Amino acid sequence: MFDVNIGLLLIMIIGGLAGLFSTLYLTFSLPAVIVWKIYRKITKGIPLMK
């Protein structure tokens, strides 16, 4: 059927998963940090840039 090199296929899968997980991490962590900083600003008066 398909003459696909198994090593190349494995590298493609690992690379795709690494990209997926890094994208998911950034998607959830950046809003979480922003919300956390706003929460600290409101409750404790800590500046946003500290």
N, C-alpha and C positions, 0 to 999 in steps of 0.2 A: 504494500500500500504506500505509505509515506516513507521516504528515505530521509528521516530527520536525525541529526546527530543528537544523541541523548545528553551529551555534555552541554551543548549549546542550548537545548531546551531547559536544562536544569539552571543554567546561568540566567536565562530569560525569566524563569519563574521566581528565582531568588531576587533578582533585580526589581521585578514588578512588585513583589511583596514588600521590599524595602521602601520603594517609592510610595506604596499605599499606606504603610504604617507611619512613615514620616509625615505624609499629608494629613492623616487622621490626627496625629499628635498635635500638629500645628493648628488644625481646625478647632480642636477642643481646648488646647492650653492657652492660646492667646486671648480668647474671650474670658476664660476663667481668671486669668491674671488681671485683666481690666476690671472685671467685677470685684475681685478681691481688693484691688487698690481703691476703688470707689467706696467699698464697704468700710475699709480702714479710715478713709478720709471722713466719712460721715460719723462713724462711731468714736474714733480716737483722735481725729484732727491731724493725722499724719499726712504730710504733703504727698501728692500723687507721684512725684518724681523721686521719692526717697525709698 
